Each structure stands twice: as C-alpha cells, then as structure tokens.
Amino acid sequence: MTQDKTSTKDASGTDDFEKLSQQLTALREDMSRLAETVAGIAGRRGNAMAADIAEGFDEAKKYTEKTGRSAEAQLEGSVAAHPFLAIGLAAGAGLLIGALSRR
C-alpha cells in the first residue's frame, strides 16, 4: 500500500508540475502580447506628440516672424519720424561700447 501512495504522490506532483509549466507558458505569451500592445500604444502617442510639437513650433515661428516684422516697421517709423534722435542714440551707444571694450 505504501507504494500506491508514493506513486500517487509522484503522479500528482508530476501533474502539478505540468500544470504549472503550462500556466507559466501561457503567462509568458500573455506578457508578450501585453508588451506588444503597450509598445503600439506608446508609438501612436509618441507620433501624436511629435506632430503636436511640430505644429507648435510652426505656430511659434509664424508668430515671431509676424512680431519681428511689426517691431521692424515700428523702429523704421520711429527713425523716420525722429532722425536726429536716432543718430544721437546710435552715437551714444557706440561711445559706451567703445569705452567698455577698452577696459
């Protein structure tokens, strides 16, 4: 009778090991599919973020070009309206830079 119990325990242990092995295989497959899914989602989100960033840079570029042209036009208008003041400011700035560069 002791042999029957021992062989039953061995068979039960073997069955448990096989079941565990099958479960681990299934778990590995599930993890692999999950990793692929996460990678796909991350890729799509990354592409969407890259497109949003590129669009933001384009908008910033257009804004700075527009603002720069506006500032340039205002500066030209001020110089045209007050030419002697502009020459005096330019001369003063030149003297200041020259004095600072000597030291």
Secondary structure as UniProt FT lines:
FT   HELIX           2..81
FT   HELIX           83..102
//
